[in-house]
Structure formats: C-alpha cells, structure tokens
C-alpha cells in the first residue's frame, strides 16, 4: 500500500465518520462550515505530523511506510497531505449528511402533527 493510498483512505474514513459515527456526527453537524473545514484540516495535519514523527523515530519503515525523516520526506509528506485534503473534501461532498436528514425528517413530522 502506498502512502498516497493510505492517506486517501484515512481522509475518506474521517469524512465518513463525520457523517455516520454516533456521538461525533451530531456534534460535528452543529459546527458551521468554516469550523468543519478547519477541524478536518487540523485532524489531517495531525495525522500527517504523526506520520512524520513515526519516520523520525525510525518506526515508519517497520510499519511499511516509505516516509523518511529528511527534506525529501517532508516534501513528499506535503504532497500526501494535499492528496488527503482533496480526498477528504471529495468524500464530504458526496456522502449523505445524516444529521441534516434527521433534522429535516423531525421538522416534517412536527409540521404534520401541528
């Protein structure tokens, strides 16, 4: 598995968690658009930083990552980070937002009752 593919998978899973995971999804749905984007960006940056920390600790090779703790590794990490951000936002755009759908369903049922 390449680092690009792994970053994309993690980014997509993070986006899907924001749509589906109980507890996290309703909390995430209450944030405004800018807060959501900044939170996702921060989480992806933390994952990228963690990957680089693993490389610098000498553990990346043990885990199958080809990331190195040097300038070419940092440049590669920036490329992977951009791919992860793109994957995350693409998954967000196409995944259903369950909390919004639940709120709409509750509003429709409340209108029927009254």
C-alpha positions as CSV (number, residue, x, y, z in Angstrom):
1,X,0.0,0.0,0.0
2,X,1.4,3.4,-1.0
3,X,1.5,6.4,1.3
4,X,-0.8,8.2,-1.1
5,X,-3.4,5.5,-1.0
6,X,-3.2,5.2,2.8
7,X,-3.6,8.9,3.2
8,X,-6.6,8.9,0.9
9,X,-8.3,6.0,2.8
10,X,-7.7,7.7,6.2
11,X,-9.1,11.0,4.9
12,X,-12.2,9.3,3.5
13,X,-12.8,7.4,6.7
14,X,-12.5,10.6,8.7
15,X,-15.1,12.3,6.4
16,X,-17.4,9.3,6.7
17,X,-17.0,9.3,10.5
18,X,-18.3,12.9,10.5
19,X,-21.4,11.7,8.7
20,X,-22.1,8.4,10.4
21,X,-20.4,7.9,13.8
22,X,-22.9,8.3,16.7
23,X,-21.8,11.0,19.0
24,X,-19.3,12.5,16.7
25,X,-21.7,13.1,13.8
26,X,-24.3,15.1,15.7
27,X,-21.6,17.2,17.3
28,X,-19.9,17.8,14.0
29,X,-23.2,18.7,12.3
30,X,-23.7,21.6,14.8
31,X,-20.4,23.3,13.6
32,X,-20.6,25.9,10.9
33,X,-19.0,25.3,7.5
34,X,-15.7,27.1,8.3
35,X,-15.3,25.2,11.6
36,X,-15.9,21.9,9.9
37,X,-13.3,22.6,7.3
38,X,-10.8,23.8,9.8
39,X,-11.3,20.8,12.1
40,X,-10.9,18.4,9.2
41,X,-7.7,20.2,8.1
42,X,-6.4,20.1,11.6
43,X,-7.0,16.4,12.0
44,X,-5.4,15.7,8.7
45,X,-2.4,17.8,9.6
46,X,-2.1,16.0,12.9
47,X,-2.2,12.6,11.1
48,X,0.5,13.9,8.7
49,X,2.6,15.2,11.6
50,X,2.2,11.9,13.3
51,X,3.4,10.0,10.2
52,X,6.5,12.2,10.0
53,X,7.1,11.7,13.7
54,X,7.0,7.9,13.2
55,X,9.5,8.3,10.4
56,X,11.8,10.4,12.5
57,X,11.5,7.9,15.3
58,X,12.6,5.1,12.9
59,X,9.2,3.3,13.2
60,X,7.8,4.2,9.7
61,X,9.8,1.5,7.9
62,X,8.6,-1.1,10.5
63,X,5.0,-0.2,9.7
64,X,5.6,-0.3,5.9
65,X,5.8,3.4,5.2
66,X,8.3,4.7,2.8
67,X,8.4,8.1,4.5
68,X,11.9,9.3,5.6
69,X,12.8,11.9,8.1
70,X,14.7,14.3,5.8
71,X,13.9,17.1,3.3
72,X,12.7,14.8,0.5
73,X,10.5,13.0,3.1
74,X,9.0,16.4,4.2
75,X,8.3,17.4,0.6
76,X,6.7,14.0,0.0
77,X,4.6,14.5,3.1
78,X,3.3,17.8,1.9
79,X,2.2,16.2,-1.4
80,X,0.5,13.4,0.5
81,X,-1.2,15.9,2.8
82,X,-2.7,17.7,-0.2
83,X,-3.9,14.4,-1.6
84,X,-5.5,13.6,1.8
85,X,-7.3,17.0,1.9
86,X,-8.6,16.5,-1.6
87,X,-9.9,13.0,-0.8
88,X,-11.5,14.2,2.5
89,X,-13.4,17.1,0.8
90,X,-14.5,14.9,-2.1
91,X,-15.9,12.3,0.3
92,X,-17.6,15.0,2.3
93,X,-19.2,16.4,-0.8
94,X,-20.7,13.1,-1.9
95,X,-21.6,11.5,1.5
96,X,-25.0,11.9,2.9
97,X,-25.2,14.1,5.9
98,X,-27.4,12.0,8.2
99,X,-27.9,14.6,10.9
100,X,-29.3,17.1,8.4
101,X,-31.6,14.5,7.1
102,X,-32.8,13.5,10.6
103,X,-33.4,17.2,11.4
104,X,-35.4,17.6,8.2
105,X,-37.5,14.5,9.0
106,X,-38.2,15.7,12.5
107,X,-39.3,19.1,11.2
108,X,-41.6,17.4,8.6
109,X,-43.2,15.2,11.3
110,X,-43.6,18.1,13.6
111,X,-45.5,20.0,10.9
112,X,-47.8,17.1,10.3
113,X,-48.6,16.8,14.0
114,X,-49.5,20.5,14.3
